[in-house]
């Protein structure tokens, strides 16, 4: 590497930069670093230009980071807009025809003015037809946009159904519904217009309460309907029935059929009810004290079908749907009498 007197150089041994003052023989040079001079072998010197270039680019990269180097903004809870509680909020959107102001549609929100997080199910019906349905999570001190509803539909007394479950305590599980009549709608629109407010609202809950324990005691039937084959004597294999019986039956379709993905809702229900009836018959035949039926929460259709079967079955003392740490409210416990 060729150097000349006065060249800037980089000393690799001590990571310093200096200037060549003079050459000493063929192999050494006198280098001045911060007004101090010392002898250095030429093999230990480099031109500093590449180092300067790399350092300059490094500074530039630090000054102008790429977009993927920027730290993501953390979502922050907004300031509370209403008193503590969970609200259904309606925000009208206006259109103008000349000097006329008309409500074109209404945006529907959920406002959570509490410090708790909830799972919710929401359903909007107009004249018994489902307009919108959703289940999701509502974060503390956050708002959740649901959907738009046109003013013409809003004036047809729509129904709003809702259910909230506390994420930390599933026992806090409440549901309800409300209907907004045209008179109430126009009153609220006039109120916010004159008060110059962007929305009107309805309080759904100020706090959730534990869901009441559901227990049904089945009356002993006075008469028993005899089946056609009741007088036919058949051998009953008790040991085989005992092997097949179970203290708990899970009716989630993925537990019952591996090919459930291609099945319709009606076919799924038939499979679930057949499995339940078999488990119920075996429980009675083997004189079990109780049976746990896991049906899930959902819309309550399967649970209602099960209740109907239990109400018509002899040997049922009572059945209870209450909170259980294993299933939440998604199971019914059946008790038998013999």
Buried (B, 14 or more C-beta within 10 A) or exposed (E): EEBEEEBBBBBEEEEBBBBBEEBEEEEBBBBBBEEEBEEBEBEBBBBBEEEEEEEEEEEEEEEEEEEEEEEEEEEEEEEEBBEEBBBBBBBBEEEEEEEEEEBEBBBBBBBBBBEBBBBBBBBBBBEEEEBBBEEEEBBEBBBBEBBBBBBEBBBEBBBBBBBBBBBEEBBBBBEEEEEBEEEBBEEBBEEBBEEEEEBBBEBBBEEBEBBEEEEBEBEEEEEEEEEEEEEEEEEEEEEEBEEEBBEBBBBBBEEBBEEBEEBEEEEBBEBBBEBBEBBBBBBBBBEBEBBBBBBBBEEEEBBEBBBEEBEEBEBBBBBBBBBBEEBBBBBBBBBBEE
